[in-house]
Amino acid sequence: MDNYILVTGGAGYIGSHMTLALQAAGERPLVIDDLSAGLRSAVPDGVPLFAGSVGDAAFVGDIMDRYPIAAIIHFAASVVVPESVARPLDYYRNNTANARTLIDCAVQRKVPHLVFSSTAAVYGEPDRTPISEGQSTQPINPYGRSKLMVEWMLDDVARAHPLSYAALRYFNVAGADPDGRAGQSSPNATHLIKIAVQAALGKRDGLDVYGTDYPTADGSCVRDYVHVSDLVAAHIDALRYLRAGNPSVICNIGYANGYSVLDVIEVVKRVSGIDFDVRIKGRRPGDPAALVASNELAKSLLGWRPRHDDLETIVRHALAWERRLP
Ligand code: UFG
């Protein structure tokens, strides 16, 4: 396989795990990242890194002209739900408009396949869980809308042009590479497991729980936490699926296990053996009560086989990575 797999956002949290997985699968990754959240050091040696925006058509087109691209895995995006509520136009530019530019470049250069980082946030407040892909998509925050519009674009483009795609709707990605080669490095990360392990290690002063008045068993929000290594494995499976000539697909990537915010805190305290302050606060804007995936489609269609479906393992790996960070 001589051609490159273009990984946008490849210097970021998920993207850095992706390049390692691609190398392990015998592929040749190539990274575009604007380094707004990603780190140069997260890109493995020998992987070409181009610093810039996927919204810059001349920049992306020039790279595609110089490197034959077999497929694109598109991670580069803004991913914080409450931030999207406060700054919607940034999300519509970074996530929606920039994706349009990237897809346009892909179509012009006849790139045959694209794997897109979509999100459980497209479902909004689902009427039942576990959520299957056929359920209605009514996002309740700009983040989910900014991603759903890209799914729509891809659907139209795949009908009009020779491009097949897999849109993977990620549930809550967490954890770190089991071998300690990559992890969530952003000091400003806002995600629950990252915050909780930082609180356990004394890197922050405790943790705020955003709401205990939701219609869930303990009143805190329920999410389906998926190990980052299993998530990137799903992308390898999706690439194989598309290259075999299969039609475009939209798939959830989660474990079909829901844990509340309070459950997560309990597991982080237990696994770390460290107690920390927990303060109950009001709701955070844009949060749905419960998001839990049905993953039957990923398993049956893509052949996805999760290997780290265990919250303690996810927390252990997140803690191990956090301990190594300065
Ligand atoms: N939470 C807290 N305290 C914190 C951080 C988070 O109580 O300090 C709560 C949130 O309110 C929410 C839950 O923990 O109820 C999970 O929040 P995260 O910020 O970790 O993740 P989100 O569910 O908001 O969003 C994440 C990704 C999205 C993705 C979504 C899919 O950021 O990209 O999961 O479920 F779409």
Boltz pocket constraint, residues with backbone or C-beta under 6 A from the ligand:
constraints:
  - pocket:
      binder: B
      contacts: [[A, 79], [A, 80], [A, 81], [A, 118], [A, 119], [A, 120], [A, 121], [A, 170], [A, 171], [A, 172], [A, 173], [A, 190], [A, 191], [A, 192], [A, 193], [A, 195], [A, 207], [A, 208], [A, 209], [A, 210], [A, 211], [A, 221], [A, 222], [A, 223], [A, 261], [A, 284], [A, 287], [A, 288], [A, 291]]
      max_distance: 6.0
